[in-house]
Amino acid sequence: MPEWPATLDVAALLTGGWRPTPFRQFILKIHSRCDLACAYCYVYEHADQSWRDQPRRMTPDTVKLAASRIAEHVETHGLASVEIVLHGGEPLLAGPEWTGDLVRTLRAEIPARVEVVTQTNGTLLDDRFLDLFAELDVGVGVSLDGTAEAHDRWRRTPDGRGSHARVAAALERLASPRYRMVFRGLLCAADPANDPIETYRALLAFAPPTIDFLLPHATWAAPPVRTTATPYADWLIAIFDEWYRTRPAGVRLFDEILLLLLGGASTTEQVGLSPAAMVVVETDGQLELSDILKVAYPGAPSTGLHLQHDSFDDALRLPGVAARQIGELALAGQCAACPVRKVCGGGHYAHRYRPGSGFRNPSVYCPDLLRLITHIGDVVRADVGAAAADLALTDHKEAR
């Protein structure tokens, strides 16, 4: 029996007035291999192993075709800007000369402002790449899991050596005045086995503009390890409480939750109900849904579409895309009655997967999200109450 969202009637949604949100973020898998063997990697270590069938590097013809298709989408929807993420595998394995040619091709072909960023493990981030990225204004995000001990527990080379020393050296260059203008931030996997404050301070040591804490990618079929009822919330709350008063750097998850609590809209799939407006182009030109769906089952991100004969508008009409754009209509029944549903948004779409019912379930991190959001909400309400009381006292004194 088909799992949700295969049963989602997109035609009925369109008849009822729903309209898809155009893609504004295009993730290009420019290299399908990696020089690390991270134990938790969702590309190489989980259910979907389709990377094995991909060419190592995107060809120049595929790059040109991707640029043409993105340009077509921009013109169809009148988009003023798009973001292109150079991803992998490890994107820097493509080499600086090839990467420079790719960025120039994209900007020459796409009739909109093109912001290009790359997400890298940092091991190959040398001055050649940094000079190129500074010249072409390509933003750089780096994965770092905190202290050397924490980072090297998971993020190792295929022969078992840790990668922290090389990444730290790269980050020192990236954070220097010469290159800091392209530094976009650090990505860190939340791990309750590590001390949260040590992890947070180790990240701050590189003065990142933002920090993005990610819950490890898991599903109901392969749930996260739990030693307490809410280990991930407890870990994140410890960091939030230290971060909140001074905020020396943006923390994306916390900033998003605060924005949602104050009535704003989310800009990430981790939380909130905003339509997901991203699509993946694989190394061979196949169009895919979020690559994080690889944690669910083999073929989960597949669309059956290809740049050669399909447009990005063809992808907008797929149930798997619509499911990530229809907000509360995609939530499970349990979520509909939850007081934090508009902030949580059901959690990351990939984390909702359960064999048999598909993606219409609460997040496998539901208890953690409820506790984290409730805690942050309590802190905000206490602050707002204190501010209101101070204002009332000031008004009273002035009236006298």
Salt bridges, closest charged atoms under 4 A:
ASP48 OD1 - LYS294 NZ 3.59
GLU72 OE1 - ARG69 NH1 3.09
ASP101 OD1 - ARG104 NH1 3.81
ASP126 OD2 - ARG128 NE 3.16
ASP127 OD1 - ARG173 NE 3.65
ASP131 OD1 - ARG178 NH2 3.05
GLU135 OE2 - ARG104 NH2 3.54
ASP137 OD1 - ARG184 NH2 3.86
ASP159 OD2 - ARG161 NE 2.97
ASP191 OD2 - ARG153 NH1 3.69
ASP212 OD2 - ARG252 NH1 3.27
ASP234 OD1 - ARG371 NE 2.72
ASP241 OD1 - HIS375 NE2 2.73
GLU242 OE2 - ARG201 NE 2.81
GLU269 OE2 - ARG324 NE 3.10
GLU282 OE2 - LYS294 NZ 3.64
GLU288 OE1 - LYS294 NZ 3.84
ASP291 OD2 - LYS29 NZ 2.43
ASP310 OD2 - HIS309 ND1 2.59
ASP313 OD1 - HIS73 ND1 2.97
ASP313 OD1 - HIS77 NE2 2.74
ASP314 OD1 - ARG317 NH2 2.88
GLU328 OE1 - ARG341 NE 2.91
ASP368 OD2 - ARG226 NH1 2.57
ASP378 OD1 - ARG381 NH2 2.86
ASP383 OD2 - ARG245 NH1 3.23
